[in-house]
Amino acid sequence: MLGLLDFIGAIGGGVLSGSTPAGILSDQTTSDIMQDLPLSLIPTFAVPFWIILHTISLLQLRHLKQQD
């Protein structure tokens, strides 16, 4: 659960510090480098992959607990 909470915080921090209207924490430092390879793989592949992996592990734990 803490891993998923960490991802929510990281995604929220990224949105709030971005160059969008929701970017209330943005300053002169930009996150434009995250749009270029290889760093663009982090928000487009790695974060969803780890969220899915966390969800699967939580579902497996629930399934094991129901068997006991």
Helices and strands as residue ranges (DSSP letters): H 2-16, G 32-35, H 41-41, I 42-46, H 47-67
